[in-house]
Amino acid sequence: MKTFKAANSTAAFAKVKADLGKDAVILSNKTITDNGCKCCEIVAAVEHSPVAPPRQVTRDSVVDDALQDTVGWQREWSQIKGQIMALMKPQIDLSRLSPKQKMAMEYLEREDVNEKVLARIYCNLRDDPSRSIMTALDPLLKATPFEPMNWANKFQAFTGPGGAGKTTSLVRLALKIKKEKPNTRICLATADGGRGKGRLVLKHYAELSGLAFREIITRDDFALLQKESGQFDMIFVDLPGLPGKTTLEEWVHLYGMQNCPDMSMHLVLNPYYSTAQFERFTEKYKSEQLASVIWTKLDEACTFGSILNMACASGLPVSALSYGAGLKNSIKAASEEMVWRLLFMRTMPNGDIQP
């Protein structure tokens, strides 16, 4: 059993994982005062297995060790999948498609739609030259507009990699809903451990807009917010960027949020991450509570195929589209038509054409 202290809970949890490993059990998580400064103290423990005697290295033991190396197998499987897709691509014979279908397929490839998605679309088109490209695309992407009527859960949490625009999207949506329904009681909550620019932005706009503001530093803070949630109609929670190999499931468990059935989580992403990054994000942010994807910084992107790629890989609907530098009138509740106009016509949600 060991005690870990850090400026915030995210840093303390990272220390626990680095020292005791992923099997560590969190015994307590609280805020204390150390030398006049508040910090997070986590007590964690791990049960050590008895040390096994050295075994003789044989062919079978080497195979067993290799089979237990799951990371290596995952990497190898990823390479195999890439090779399979490389073999499939020559089989996508565009000459079997009608001229319109072929033109659409070539356009999607230029927009960085990946081979797996292109193969699915091709299989839906090749047997019917009269089939519209939209008939093949419609089942691949869905939208659930970010509006109170569609998201009944009181807690709406925003997660995603650092710099994706979580805090800005949260503030934009809160201001949009407050403008449309002034009587809505909204609370902005930050879970970044009491540090960082995002916390200051949330607090600033909460004060300017007459919204409540709360800080979540430990799981006790979140439990307290749950108890007082009856005061609010909607609670927007800004989750921190996750360090290292920490997954969303691990972080949510640390703060007791997995026991909150009244919470929906939204993954905030930009269209211009690399394919490898999107694959890592899909694994890192996998959670049963994850309910939608919010796309930000659309006006800075060169292609939009990643929106379709992520929809196919995650099965999550798109809930909001964000663009521009200002906080007002710079986010729209997403619709499928809006996404298709963005992909094929480069039309921003506000009607502007992206060059």
N, C-alpha and C positions, 0 to 999 in steps of 0.2 A: 504494500500500500504506500502511495506517495502523494505528496501535496504539490500542486503546481500553481504558480501565481503569474499573472500577466496583466497588461493594461486593459485587455478586454477578453471576453469569453472565447472568441474565435482564435486568438493567439494562444490562450491557455489550452484549448482543445487540441491545437496543433502540437503543443509540447507533449501532451498526453500521448497522442498517437505516435510521435517520434520516439518517445522513451519506452512506452509500454506496449505499443502495437495496437492493431485494430481490435484485439480481443479484450482490451481494458474495459472494466466496469466502472461507470461513474457513480461514486458513492455520495458526493455532495457537490453543489454548484452554487456559490453565493458571492455576493459583493461584500468586500471588507475594506477597512481603511488601514493602509500601511504607510507609515511615515507621513501621515497627513494627506495621502492621495488615495482615492478610491481605485480599487483594482478587483479583478475576478480571481477567486480562489477555487480550484477544483481538486477534490480528493478522489483519486482513482486507484484501482487495484487490478491485479492480474494474477491468475492462478498458474503457477509454474508447474509444468509437467516434469516428472522425474527424468533425469538424463539417462538416455538409453546407452548401453554399452556399444562401443564401436562395432560395426558389422563389416563382414568381409565383402569387399567390392566384387560383385559378380555381374554377369550379363543381365540377370533378372533384376538385380538391385538398381542398376543403371536405368533400366526401362521404367521401373517403378518411380524413380526420382524424376524422370522426364515427364511421366504422366501427371505428376503432382504439380508440375510447373505450369499452372493454368495461364499465367500471363504470356508465357512463350507460345502456348497453344493458341491463345486468342490472337496473338500477332500473326502466327502462321495461317490461321483460318482467314484472317482479314486479307492476307496476301493471296490465298487460294481463291477467295471470292473475287478479288481483282482480276486474277488470271481467267476465271470463268467468264467474267463480263467482257474481258478482252477477246475471248474466243467467240462470245455471242455476237459482239458488235458486227463482225463481217457478215453474220447471218441476217442482219437487219437490211434487207434488200429494198431500198427505197424505190426501185423501179416497179415494184409490185403495188405501189400506192398511186392514187390519182395525183395529178399535178398539184392540187390544192393541199392534199395531205402531205405530200413530199415537201412543199414549201413550208408548211407549218412545222414539220419535224426538223427541218434544217434551221428554222428560226429558233426553236426551243433549244437546240444544241448550242447555238451561238449565245443564248441567254444562260448558258452553264447549267442546264438541266442535265443531271448525271445519267450514266448509261443504264442504270437499273430502272429508272423512271421512263427513259426513252424506250426501253425494251417492252415495258408494260403497255405503253401507248401504242407502239408498233403492233403488238399482238392484237390489240383491239381494233386496229384499222385495216390490217392486211387482207382480211377476208371480205371486206365490204367497201369497195371504192367510193360508194356514195355516203359513207358515214362521215359526219362532221367531226372535226378535231375536238370541238367542245363536248361532243357526246362521249368521247374517250377521256376527256380531262375532268369532267364534272364529278365522277366518283372519287377522284384522287384528292380533292381539296374541299374542305367545308369551312364555313365561317359561322361563328356565334357572336354577334355584335356585343361589345362591352357596354351594356346598358343594364340598369338595376333590375329590369323585368326578366332578363336572361340569366343573371347571376344572383340568385336568391341568398346565397351564403353571406353571412354578415362580415366575415373576415376574407379580404382579398389580398393575398400575398404576392409580391413581385420578386422573382428570382432570376438569376442569370449571371454571366461573367461580368467582371468589373469593366466599367466603361461602356457597357451596352446601352445604358440609358434607363435603368430601372427607376431611379429617383425622379428623373424628369418625367417619365411616363406616368408615374404614380401621381405627381403633382398636377400634370395636365389633365388626367382623367378626373381627379377630385375637383378641380376648378370647373371642368366642363359640366359635371353632374350638379355641382352647386349652382352654376349659372342657370341650368335648365330646370332644376327643382330647388329653389332657395331654402325650403324648409327641411331639406335632408340634413340629418345630423351626422357629420362625417368626422372621423378621428384619423389623424396621420400618426403612424407609429414607426419608429426606426429600431432595427435590431442589429445595428453595426457596432455594438459594444461601446457606444458613447463617444466614438471618435470619427473623424473623417468629414469631408465636405458635405456628403449626403445628409448627415444629421443636421447640419446648420441650414441647408437649403429647406429641408422639411419644416424645421422649427420656424424659420423666417416666413415661409408662405402660410403656415398655419396661423401665425400671429396676424399677418396682413389680411387673411381671408376669414378670420373668425372661426377657424377650425380648431378642434382639440388636438393636443399633441402629447404623445407618450413615448417613453424610452423603454426598450426591452434589453436589459443587460444580462439577466439570468432567467432560468425557467420560472422562477418565482414571480418575476415581473410579468411574464406572459400569463401565468395563472391568475394574477391580480387583474390584468386587462380582461381576461375572460369573465371574471366576476362582475366587472363594471360595464360589460358590453351592452347591457340593457339600456344604457344612456345614449347609445348611438344606433343609427340605421346602417351605416357602413364603416368598417375599419380597414384602412389601407396599410399594409405592413411592408416596409422596405427591408428585404433580406440582404445580408452582405454578400460580396463576392466570396466564393468558397476557396480556401487556400489549398494548394498542393493537390493531393489525391482524395481530399475529403469530398464525400458525395452529399447530395441534398438529403437523402434518406438518413445519413448519419447526423447531419446538422439538425434536422427536424426532430430526430429522436432525442438529441441532447437537450433541446429546449422544450420538450414535451408537446410539440405541435402535432405529432402524429395522432394524439388523442383528441384532436379538435375536429369533429365532424362538420362543423359549421365554417370550414375554410376551403377556399379554392386558390390554387397557385397558378401563376402565369409566368411563362418563360419568356424573358425579354432578350431579343437577338437583333443583330444587324445583318443585312443581306450579303455583306462583303467578307465574312469569315471564310477561311479555306475549307475545302472538303474534309480534311483531317480534323479540323477544329469542330466542325459540325458533328462529326462522328463521336468525338470525345464528349461534347456537350450532351448528346443524346444519352450517353451512358451516365455521365456525371449527375445530370439533373433528372434521372428517371425516378418517378414517384407516382403512387396511386392518386395523390392529391393534385398532381399537375393536370390542369384543365384546359389550357390554351396557350397559344404563342402570340406575343405582341412584337411586331416588327417596327424598328425605329431607324432614324437617320436615312430614310428612303431617298431623300434628295441628294445624299452623298454617294449613292450606289451607282455602279455602272451596269450591272445586270441584276435580274430579279429571279432567276431560275432556282435559287436556293430556297425561296418560299415554297415552291412546289416540292423540292427535294425533301425539306423538313416535314411537310405535311404527309408525304408518303412514308417517311421513316418513323415518325412519331405517332401518326394517327390523330394528332391534336388539331382542333380547329383554330383558325386565326380569329382573334377577338378585337384587335385594334391595330391601326396603322398610324405611325407618327412621322413627322417630317418638319423641316424648318428649324430655326433657332429660337423663336419665341415660345412662350409658355401658353399663350392664348390662341385659340383657333388653329392649333397645330397638331391635333390628333383627331382621328375619326374612328367611330365604331365600324369595324370591318364588315364588308359584305363580299360574297363570292364575285359578284360583278365588278366590284372595286378592285379585287385582286387580279382578275383577268384583264381589266383595262390597264392596270399597272404593268403586267407581264407583256402584253401584246402591243399596247399603244403608248407605254411609258407615261401614262397619265397619273399624276399625283392625286391623292384623295381629294384635294381641293380643286381639281380640274386643271391645274397647270401641267404643261407638257415638259417632261424631263428630256433635255437634249442628249 
